[in-house]
Amino acid sequence: MNKKYTGSSPNLSYTDQQRGDFKRLMPIVKEAMLHQVWLYNKQNGNWYTPEEFQAEFAEKEYNNYEIREMLENMVIRDPRGGNTAFQKAIRQKTEQYHQELNELTNKGEAFLNKVIEYYRENQKRR
């Protein structure tokens, strides 16, 4: 059984259920080759060289709905932009981590000071 591109499909029309033609995807693959860029799937964030895309998807069977989904979600992009996006995401996550760590540290220090102050006051009362 061949693996499908999108997994489960909604209730499909008769036309959408018919076998699709992978050749409909070839213009975007050829354009990527011509401009020496890659294919990017907007739906799942995966990157493919044109050759990888063909190797992974060309031999499988798809219905018209799945072909249309690929056409709608696959775009050509310069992979350097993907690297820039990953670096930006890493910076954002790192900043978020540091912010959360600082908040947790401040909260922990405030609690520790409260505990110390409580027992210090209790010793004075004795």
N, C-alpha and C positions, 0 to 999 in steps of 0.2 A: 504494500500500500504506500503510495507517495505522500509525503508530508505536504500539507497545504500551507500557503503563505499566511493566511489570516486566522487560522483556527476556525472557530465557529462562525457561521454566517447567519445573518438574519433571514427571515422568510424571503425567499428570492423569487423573482418573476421567472417565467419559463426561459426567457432570453438570458437572464443572469445565470441560470443553472447550466446553460449550454457550455460546452467545452470552449475555453478561451484560446486565443492565439498569442503565444509568447512573442511573436514577431512584432506585435504592437508596441512592445517595450524597446525594441532595437533602436529606434531613433534617439532615445535618450542615452542609451549605451554608446552609440556611435558618436554622439555629440560630446560625451564625456571623454572618449578616447581622443577625439579631434582636439579638444581644448586642454587635454592632459589634466583633467580633474576627476573627482570621484563621485559616486552616487551616495546620497544621504537619505535615509528613511526618516521622514519627519515623525512618523508614528511611533517608532521604537528607538530612535536615536542611533541606529547602526550605520556604520560607514562601510562602503564596498568599493574596491577598485573596479573598473569596468569588467576586468577579467574575472574577478571573484564573483561579481554579480551574475555573470553568465554561467560560471561553473556551478554556482549554488542553485540558481533558479531555472535555467534553460531546459533541463531534462525532466522537470516535473510537470504534472498536468494541473491546469488551473481552469476554473470556470470564468465566465465573462465578468462576474462580480469581482473576483480576486484580481484579475488583470486590471480592471478599472481602479481598484483600491491601490494597487502598486503604482499605477500611473498618477494617481492623486497624491500619493505620499512620497514618491521617490523624486528627488531633485538632484541636480548636479551642483557640486560645490567644490571650492578649492579646499583641500584637506588642511591647509595651513589655518584656515578659519576654524576648523574643528579643534586644532591644537590650541588656538587662542581661547576658544570657548571652554575647553577643559581646564586650561590654566586659570581662567577667570573663576570658574566654579570651584577650583581648589582654593583660591584666595578667599572667596566668599565663605566657604565652609570653615577655613582656618580662622577667619575673623569671627565668625559665629561661635566657634569652639572657644576662642580666647575670651570672648564676651561672657559666655556661659560659665567658663571656668572662673573668671573674675567674680561674677555674681555669686557662685557657689562658695568661693573662698571668703568673700565678704560676709556671707550668711553664716558660714562656719565659724569665722573669727568672732562675729557678734554673739553667736551662741556660746562659744568658749568663754568670752568675757563675761557673759551673763552668769554662767556656772561659777566662774572664779569669784565674781562679785557676791554671789549668793552665799557661798561658803565662807568668804571673808567676813561678811556681815553676820553670819550665824556664829562665828567664832568670837566676835566682839560682844555678842549678847550673852555668851556663856560666862 
